[in-house]
Amino acid sequence: MTRVFQQWFAPRQTSPAQDELDHPLLFFGDEALTLRACCEGVFITGSSGSGKTSGSGAAIARAYLRNGFGGIVTCCKPDEAEIWRRYARETGRERDLIFFGPRHPHRFNYLNFAAQLTPTDIRPTENLTQLLGTVTDVANRGQSSNSQDPYWAKASQQLLRNAIDLVLLARGTGGLTLEEIYQTIITAPNDDEQLRSRDWQRSSRCMQLLNEARRQRHGTTAAHDLVITENYWLKEFPNLSPRTRGCVISMVTTGIDPLLRGNIHELTNTTTTVTPLQTHQGKIIVLDLPAKSYHSAGILVQLIWKLLWQQATEGRNIQANSRPTFCFCDEAQTFVSRHDSTFLMTARSSRACVVYLTQNLPNFRSALGKAETDALIGNLVTRIHHQNVCTETNVWASESISKCWRLRASSGTSHSDDSEGRERKSHNANLSDSHEYQVPPERFLDLRRGGPRSNQCVDAFITRPWPSGRGFLRVTFKQS
């Protein structure tokens, strides 16, 4: 009897709860694309018209919306915002849509938000420097023969850092605006003669801020930083050669110039009604500033959103809120930055899903260079390859899928004459191992591209380490 009671009241063995990262989002036969796989990054390639957006891209977008994800969506083409409105309608998520752009009411003061992401016990100088430094880096892609020299990037960051720090030391975060940073840079002293001129000092915004900063009551750390900032503006900066100084100023001001004007200034330098934090509550923020319509200004605003979404997502408390969030970038070469590969290294622990679509590898290498592209793609574990005419991309896709050993048979017949002049025949057969592509590059040329001719079917190879041990699948997506 005692044994019966012991068995009755003994703790029950329960099966362990399924890890939420193993939640399936899309099924391909007996294989599932799980949240874990999506948090490891998705990279989609395919020629224009190959069906990558309407095929795998649409399937993944709808899966994210059906499962309650929040996220941000960058827009390159003018119709992308309406495509996402359709996705939201089809999945019952229209109420979670937020459109951000000149045609919509929402505003986002990104400098104030970036400052708020910084711990309260330090000034947000470095965070803001990284943000605006990335903006200037993207804005100046391919425009300067010096762009590959690391000195210019470091000098530009130094200029931004000291301009930002001076405004913060003088005015605090409440007085921080892009206009103040810009005025600080363009009114900085160029030589000792200007520094000696009282009239020039009264007209210089840089000197006015230095005087304001001196009058503030600073703690030990801030007082130390003010000395460094003063030395930069009063000693180091004026003593740069005019050509070097002009190049550094130009690299910074040409980067931030599109953000200082018209509707873009109104959108991003006034008040705040929406932030990336709302994606953690399930909102889908569509950045309706298509690059094809708003050009560099639209690209830079979307880049700022993406960077701050990354920072906010990296810093959130997953134990308090583990809702997955995503960043979806079609024509991703337009919006990539050097920070992306670092973010992707830890995206899984932040429940962040990144989806990048592009035509081919050369697009990314043109934007980032070979080393940065390789680092970025190395952190995008799930690769979806659609029909492609780019030889380089197809060879890379075949290499990603890897090779296998195959047994090849060969045979032959030889003819010879014997000593009496009679013909003799001999037959031979051989078996040999051959190391060959599992999916040769030419296979990517023949995949279906969708449309009426293909009965709206889009083919692709999906490569990743599948639970079954397979390294790739050939799948078909149905266009809607």
C-alpha positions as CSV (number, residue, x, y, z in Angstrom):
1,M,0.0,0.0,0.0
2,T,2.8,2.4,0.9
3,R,4.4,1.8,-2.5
4,V,1.1,2.6,-4.2
5,F,0.8,6.0,-2.4
6,Q,4.5,6.7,-3.2
7,Q,3.8,6.1,-6.9
8,W,0.6,8.1,-6.8
9,F,2.1,11.2,-5.3
10,A,5.5,11.0,-6.9
11,P,6.4,14.0,-9.1
12,R,5.2,13.3,-12.7
13,Q,7.8,13.2,-15.5
14,T,6.6,15.8,-18.0
15,S,8.0,16.2,-21.5
16,P,10.1,19.3,-21.8
17,A,8.3,22.3,-23.3
18,Q,9.2,22.9,-26.9
19,D,11.8,25.7,-27.3
20,E,10.0,28.7,-28.9
21,L,12.9,29.0,-31.3
22,D,11.8,25.6,-32.8
23,H,8.3,26.9,-33.6
24,P,7.7,26.2,-37.3
25,L,6.8,29.1,-39.6
26,L,6.8,27.5,-43.1
27,F,6.7,23.8,-44.1
28,F,8.4,22.3,-47.1
29,G,7.3,18.7,-47.1
30,D,8.6,17.1,-44.0
31,E,11.0,20.0,-43.3
32,A,10.1,23.2,-41.5
33,L,11.6,26.7,-41.6
34,T,11.6,27.5,-37.9
35,L,11.9,30.7,-35.9
36,R,15.5,29.6,-35.0
37,A,16.3,29.4,-38.8
38,C,14.8,32.8,-39.4
39,C,16.7,34.4,-36.5
40,E,19.9,33.1,-38.1
41,G,19.2,35.4,-41.1
42,V,17.7,34.8,-44.5
43,F,19.4,35.8,-47.8
44,I,17.4,35.6,-51.0
45,T,19.0,36.0,-54.5
46,G,17.5,35.9,-58.0
47,S,17.6,37.9,-61.2
48,S,15.0,40.6,-61.8
49,G,11.8,38.9,-62.6
50,S,12.9,35.6,-61.0
51,G,10.0,35.6,-58.5
52,K,12.1,36.2,-55.4
53,T,9.9,39.0,-54.1
54,S,6.6,37.4,-55.1
55,G,7.7,33.9,-54.3
56,S,9.9,33.2,-51.2
57,G,9.9,36.8,-50.1
58,A,6.1,37.0,-50.0
59,A,5.8,33.6,-48.3
60,I,8.2,34.6,-45.5
61,A,6.6,38.0,-45.1
62,R,3.1,36.4,-44.7
63,A,4.5,33.8,-42.3
64,Y,5.9,36.5,-40.0
65,L,2.7,38.5,-40.0
66,R,0.6,35.4,-39.4
67,N,2.7,34.6,-36.3
68,G,2.3,38.1,-34.8
69,F,5.8,39.4,-35.5
70,G,6.5,43.2,-35.4
71,G,9.1,44.7,-37.7
72,I,10.4,47.3,-40.0
73,V,10.2,47.2,-43.8
74,T,12.5,49.3,-46.1
75,C,11.1,50.4,-49.4
76,C,13.1,50.8,-52.6
77,K,10.3,50.7,-55.2
78,P,7.3,53.0,-55.1
79,D,4.8,50.1,-54.9
80,E,6.3,48.3,-51.9
81,A,4.2,50.0,-49.2
82,E,1.0,48.9,-51.0
83,I,2.4,45.3,-51.2
84,W,2.8,45.3,-47.4
85,R,-0.7,46.7,-47.0
86,R,-2.0,43.7,-49.0
87,Y,0.1,41.3,-46.9
88,A,-1.4,42.8,-43.7
89,R,-4.9,42.6,-45.0
90,E,-4.5,38.9,-46.0
91,T,-3.1,38.0,-42.6
92,G,-5.5,40.1,-40.5
93,R,-2.8,42.6,-39.4
94,E,-4.0,45.8,-40.9
95,R,-4.5,47.4,-37.5
96,D,-0.8,46.9,-36.7
97,L,0.5,48.7,-39.8
98,I,2.2,52.1,-39.4
99,F,3.4,54.0,-42.4
100,F,6.3,56.5,-42.0
101,G,7.0,59.0,-44.7
102,P,6.2,62.5,-46.0
103,R,2.7,61.5,-47.0
104,H,1.9,60.2,-43.5
105,P,1.4,61.9,-40.1
106,H,4.1,60.2,-38.0
107,R,7.4,61.8,-37.0
108,F,10.6,60.4,-35.6
109,N,13.4,62.5,-33.9
110,Y,16.1,60.0,-34.3
111,L,18.8,62.0,-32.5
112,N,16.7,62.2,-29.3
113,F,15.8,58.5,-29.6
114,A,19.4,57.5,-30.1
115,A,20.3,59.5,-27.0
116,Q,17.6,57.7,-25.0
117,L,19.1,54.3,-26.0
118,T,22.3,55.2,-24.2
119,P,22.6,54.4,-20.4
120,T,21.8,57.5,-18.4
121,D,25.2,57.6,-16.6
122,I,27.1,58.5,-19.8
123,R,26.7,61.0,-22.6
124,P,25.4,59.5,-25.8
125,T,28.3,60.8,-27.9
126,E,29.6,57.5,-29.2
127,N,26.2,56.2,-30.0
128,L,25.4,59.3,-32.0
129,T,28.8,59.3,-33.7
130,Q,28.4,55.8,-34.9
131,L,24.9,56.6,-36.2
132,L,25.9,59.7,-38.2
133,G,29.2,58.1,-39.2
134,T,27.4,55.3,-40.8
135,V,25.1,57.7,-42.5
136,T,28.0,59.7,-44.0
137,D,29.8,56.4,-45.0
138,V,26.7,55.2,-47.0
139,A,26.1,58.7,-48.4
140,N,29.7,58.8,-49.8
141,R,29.9,55.3,-51.3
142,G,31.9,55.3,-54.4
143,Q,32.2,59.1,-54.5
144,S,35.8,59.5,-53.4
145,S,39.1,57.9,-54.4
146,N,40.1,58.3,-50.8
147,S,37.1,56.2,-49.6
148,Q,39.3,53.1,-49.1
149,D,41.8,54.9,-46.9
150,P,40.8,54.3,-43.3
151,Y,42.2,57.7,-42.3
152,W,39.3,59.5,-43.9
153,A,36.7,57.5,-42.1
154,K,38.5,58.0,-38.8
155,A,38.9,61.7,-39.4
156,S,35.2,62.1,-40.2
157,Q,34.3,60.3,-37.1
158,Q,36.6,62.5,-35.0
159,L,35.0,65.6,-36.5
160,L,31.5,64.3,-35.7
161,R,32.4,63.1,-32.3
162,N,33.8,66.5,-31.3
163,A,30.9,68.4,-32.8
164,I,28.3,66.2,-31.0
165,D,30.2,66.3,-27.7
166,L,30.4,70.1,-27.9
167,V,26.7,70.5,-28.4
168,L,26.0,68.0,-25.6
169,L,28.4,69.7,-23.2
170,A,26.9,73.1,-23.9
171,R,23.2,72.3,-24.3
172,G,22.6,68.7,-23.1
173,T,20.4,66.3,-25.0
174,G,17.5,68.7,-25.1
175,G,19.4,71.1,-27.3
176,L,20.8,68.5,-29.6
177,T,19.8,68.9,-33.2
178,L,21.4,68.1,-36.6
179,E,21.3,71.8,-37.4
180,E,23.5,72.6,-34.3
181,I,25.9,69.8,-35.3
182,Y,26.1,71.2,-38.8
183,Q,26.6,74.8,-37.7
184,T,29.3,73.8,-35.2
185,I,31.3,72.1,-38.1
186,I,30.9,74.9,-40.7
187,T,31.8,77.7,-38.3
188,A,34.8,76.1,-36.7
189,P,38.1,78.1,-36.8
190,N,40.3,77.5,-39.8
191,D,43.4,79.4,-38.5
192,D,44.9,81.4,-35.7
193,E,43.9,84.7,-37.2
194,Q,40.2,83.8,-36.8
195,L,40.8,82.7,-33.3
196,R,42.2,86.2,-32.5
197,S,39.3,88.0,-34.1
198,R,36.6,89.2,-31.7
199,D,34.2,89.8,-34.6
200,W,34.7,86.3,-35.9
201,Q,34.3,84.7,-32.4
202,R,31.0,86.5,-31.9
203,S,29.7,85.2,-35.3
204,S,30.9,81.6,-34.9
205,R,28.4,79.1,-33.6
206,C,31.3,76.8,-32.6
207,M,32.8,79.5,-30.4
208,Q,29.5,80.4,-28.9
209,L,29.0,76.7,-27.9
210,L,32.5,76.5,-26.4
211,N,31.8,79.6,-24.3
212,E,28.4,78.1,-23.2
213,A,30.1,74.7,-22.3
214,R,32.7,76.5,-20.2
215,R,30.0,78.2,-18.1
216,Q,28.2,74.9,-17.3
217,R,28.9,73.1,-14.1
218,H,30.5,69.8,-15.1
219,G,31.5,66.8,-13.2
220,T,35.0,65.4,-13.3
221,T,34.5,63.3,-16.5
222,A,32.6,66.0,-18.4
223,A,35.3,68.6,-17.4
224,H,38.0,66.3,-18.7
225,D,36.1,65.7,-22.0
226,L,35.6,69.5,-22.4
227,V,39.4,70.0,-22.3
228,I,39.8,67.4,-25.1
229,T,37.0,69.0,-27.1
230,E,38.5,72.5,-26.7
231,N,41.9,71.2,-27.8
232,Y,40.4,69.7,-30.9
233,W,38.6,72.8,-32.0
234,L,41.2,75.4,-30.9
235,K,44.4,73.6,-31.7
236,E,44.1,70.4,-33.7
237,F,41.4,71.3,-36.2
238,P,42.8,74.8,-37.2
239,N,46.2,73.2,-37.8
240,L,45.1,70.6,-40.3
241,S,46.2,71.4,-43.8
242,P,43.4,73.3,-45.7
243,R,43.0,70.5,-48.2
244,T,42.7,67.8,-45.6
245,R,40.3,69.9,-43.5
246,G,38.2,70.7,-46.5
247,C,38.0,67.0,-47.5
248,V,37.0,65.9,-44.0
249,I,34.3,68.6,-43.6
250,S,33.0,67.8,-47.1
251,M,32.7,64.1,-46.3
252,V,30.6,64.9,-43.2
253,T,28.4,67.7,-44.6
254,T,27.6,66.0,-47.9
255,G,26.4,63.0,-45.8
256,I,24.1,64.9,-43.5
257,D,23.0,67.6,-46.0
258,P,19.9,65.6,-47.4
259,L,18.6,65.3,-43.8
260,L,18.6,69.0,-43.2
261,R,16.0,70.0,-45.8
262,G,12.3,70.2,-46.5
263,N,10.0,67.3,-45.6
264,I,12.9,65.1,-44.5
265,H,13.9,67.7,-41.8
266,E,10.2,67.9,-40.7
267,L,10.0,64.1,-40.5
268,T,13.2,63.5,-38.5
269,N,14.2,66.6,-36.6
270,T,11.1,67.8,-34.8
271,T,8.8,65.6,-32.6
272,T,8.4,61.9,-32.2
273,T,5.2,59.9,-32.6
274,V,6.6,56.5,-33.5
275,T,9.9,54.7,-32.7
276,P,11.5,51.3,-33.4
277,L,10.4,50.1,-29.9
278,Q,6.9,49.7,-31.2
279,T,8.0,46.8,-33.3
280,H,8.6,44.9,-30.1
281,Q,4.9,45.3,-29.4
282,G,3.9,43.8,-32.8
283,K,3.7,47.0,-34.9
284,I,4.8,46.7,-38.5
285,I,6.5,50.0,-39.5
286,V,6.7,50.4,-43.3
287,L,9.2,53.1,-44.3
288,D,7.4,54.7,-47.2
289,L,10.3,56.7,-48.5
290,P,11.1,54.6,-51.6
291,A,14.6,55.1,-52.8
292,K,13.5,55.3,-56.4
293,S,11.4,58.4,-55.5
294,Y,13.2,60.1,-52.6
295,H,16.7,59.1,-53.6
296,S,19.6,59.7,-51.1
297,A,17.3,61.3,-48.5
298,G,15.0,58.4,-48.5
299,I,17.8,55.9,-48.3
300,L,19.5,57.7,-45.4
301,V,16.3,58.0,-43.3
302,Q,15.6,54.3,-43.8
303,L,19.2,53.5,-42.9
304,I,18.8,55.5,-39.7
305,W,15.6,53.6,-38.8
306,K,17.4,50.2,-39.5
307,L,20.4,51.1,-37.4
308,L,18.3,52.3,-34.4
309,W,16.0,49.3,-34.8
310,Q,19.1,47.1,-34.5
311,Q,20.3,49.0,-31.4
312,A,16.9,48.9,-29.7
313,T,16.4,45.2,-30.5
314,E,19.9,44.3,-29.2
315,G,19.2,46.1,-25.9
316,R,15.7,44.8,-25.1
317,N,14.9,42.3,-22.3
318,I,13.9,39.0,-24.0
319,Q,12.7,37.6,-20.7
320,A,10.1,40.4,-20.4
321,N,9.1,40.3,-24.1
322,S,10.2,37.6,-26.5
323,R,7.9,38.6,-29.4
324,P,10.0,38.1,-32.6
325,T,10.7,41.2,-34.6
326,F,12.0,41.4,-38.2
327,C,13.8,43.7,-40.7
328,F,12.7,43.0,-44.3
329,C,14.8,44.7,-47.0
330,D,14.1,44.1,-50.7
331,E,16.9,45.5,-52.9
332,A,19.0,45.1,-49.7
333,Q,22.2,46.4,-51.3
334,T,20.7,49.8,-51.0
335,F,20.4,49.7,-47.2
336,V,23.2,47.5,-46.0
337,S,25.9,48.9,-43.7
338,R,29.0,47.7,-42.0
339,H,27.1,47.3,-38.7
340,D,24.9,44.6,-40.1
341,S,27.3,41.6,-39.8
342,T,28.0,42.5,-36.1
343,F,24.2,42.7,-35.4
344,L,23.6,39.3,-37.1
345,M,26.1,37.6,-34.9
346,T,23.7,37.9,-31.9
347,A,20.4,38.3,-33.7
348,R,19.1,35.0,-32.5
349,S,19.4,35.9,-28.8
350,S,17.4,39.1,-29.6
351,R,14.7,37.2,-31.5
352,A,15.5,39.3,-34.5
353,C,14.8,38.0,-38.0
354,V,16.6,39.7,-40.9
355,V,15.5,39.1,-44.5
356,Y,17.7,40.5,-47.3
357,L,16.8,40.2,-51.0
358,T,19.1,41.1,-53.8
359,Q,19.8,40.1,-57.4
360,N,23.4,39.0,-57.0
361,L,26.6,39.1,-55.0
362,P,28.2,41.9,-57.0
363,N,25.4,44.2,-55.8
364,F,26.6,43.7,-52.2
365,R,30.3,43.9,-53.1
366,S,29.7,47.2,-54.9
367,A,28.1,48.6,-51.7
368,L,30.4,47.1,-49.0
369,G,33.5,45.6,-50.7
370,K,34.4,42.0,-50.8
371,A,35.6,41.5,-47.2
372,E,32.5,43.1,-45.7
373,T,30.2,41.3,-48.0
374,D,31.7,37.9,-47.1
375,A,31.4,38.8,-43.4
376,L,27.8,39.7,-43.8
377,I,26.7,36.8,-45.9
378,G,28.6,34.4,-43.6
379,N,26.1,35.4,-40.9
380,L,23.0,34.8,-43.1
381,V,22.6,31.1,-42.6
382,T,19.4,30.4,-44.7
383,R,20.0,31.1,-48.4
384,I,17.3,30.9,-51.0
385,H,18.5,30.8,-54.6
386,H,16.0,31.7,-57.4
387,Q,16.6,31.7,-61.2
388,N,19.8,33.7,-61.9
389,V,21.9,34.7,-64.8
390,C,24.8,35.9,-62.7
391,T,27.7,33.4,-63.1
392,E,29.5,34.5,-60.0
393,T,26.3,34.2,-57.9
394,N,25.4,30.8,-59.3
395,V,28.9,29.4,-58.7
396,W,28.8,30.7,-55.1
397,A,25.4,29.1,-54.7
398,S,26.7,25.8,-55.9
399,E,29.7,26.1,-53.6
400,S,27.4,26.9,-50.7
401,I,25.4,23.7,-51.3
402,S,28.8,21.9,-51.5
403,K,30.0,18.9,-53.5
404,C,29.6,15.2,-53.2
405,W,31.5,12.1,-54.3
406,R,30.0,10.3,-57.3
407,L,31.1,7.0,-58.8
408,R,31.7,7.4,-62.5
409,A,32.0,4.6,-65.0
410,S,34.0,4.8,-68.2
411,S,34.7,2.3,-71.0
412,G,36.6,2.2,-74.2
413,T,37.7,0.0,-77.1
414,S,41.2,-0.1,-78.5
415,H,42.4,-1.5,-81.9
416,S,45.7,-3.1,-82.7
417,D,47.3,-5.5,-85.2
418,D,49.0,-8.8,-84.2
419,S,52.2,-10.0,-85.7
420,E,50.5,-11.4,-88.7
421,G,48.6,-8.2,-89.5
422,R,45.3,-9.2,-88.1
423,E,43.2,-6.6,-86.3
424,R,42.7,-7.2,-82.6
425,K,40.1,-5.4,-80.4
426,S,40.3,-5.0,-76.6
427,H,37.6,-3.6,-74.4
428,N,38.2,-1.9,-71.0
429,A,35.9,-0.5,-68.2
430,N,36.9,1.7,-65.3
431,L,35.2,3.0,-62.2
432,S,36.4,6.3,-60.6
433,D,35.4,8.7,-57.8
434,S,34.4,12.2,-59.0
435,H,34.0,15.2,-56.6
436,E,31.1,17.1,-58.2
437,Y,28.6,19.9,-57.4
438,Q,25.3,18.5,-56.0
439,V,23.6,21.4,-57.8
440,P,25.7,22.6,-60.7
441,P,25.7,26.3,-61.5
442,E,23.8,25.9,-64.7
443,R,20.8,24.4,-62.8
444,F,20.0,27.9,-61.5
445,L,19.4,29.1,-65.1
446,D,16.5,26.8,-65.6
447,L,14.4,27.5,-62.5
448,R,10.8,28.7,-63.1
449,R,10.3,32.4,-62.7
450,G,6.5,32.5,-62.1
451,G,3.9,34.2,-64.2
452,P,1.3,32.7,-66.5
453,R,3.8,30.6,-68.4
454,S,4.8,28.8,-65.3
455,N,1.3,28.6,-63.8
456,Q,2.4,31.2,-61.2
457,C,5.0,28.7,-59.9
458,V,8.4,30.0,-58.7
459,D,11.3,27.5,-58.1
460,A,14.2,27.9,-55.7
461,F,16.8,26.0,-53.8
462,I,16.9,26.6,-50.1
463,T,20.2,25.8,-48.4
464,R,20.8,25.5,-44.7
465,P,21.5,22.6,-42.2
466,W,18.0,21.0,-42.1
467,P,17.1,18.8,-39.1
468,S,17.0,15.7,-41.4
469,G,20.7,16.2,-42.2
470,R,20.0,17.4,-45.7
471,G,21.9,20.5,-46.9
472,F,19.4,21.8,-49.4
473,L,15.9,21.5,-50.7
474,R,14.4,22.3,-54.1
475,V,11.0,23.9,-53.4
476,T,8.2,25.6,-55.4
477,F,6.4,28.8,-54.2
478,K,3.0,29.7,-55.6
479,Q,2.5,33.3,-56.5
480,S,-0.7,34.9,-55.3
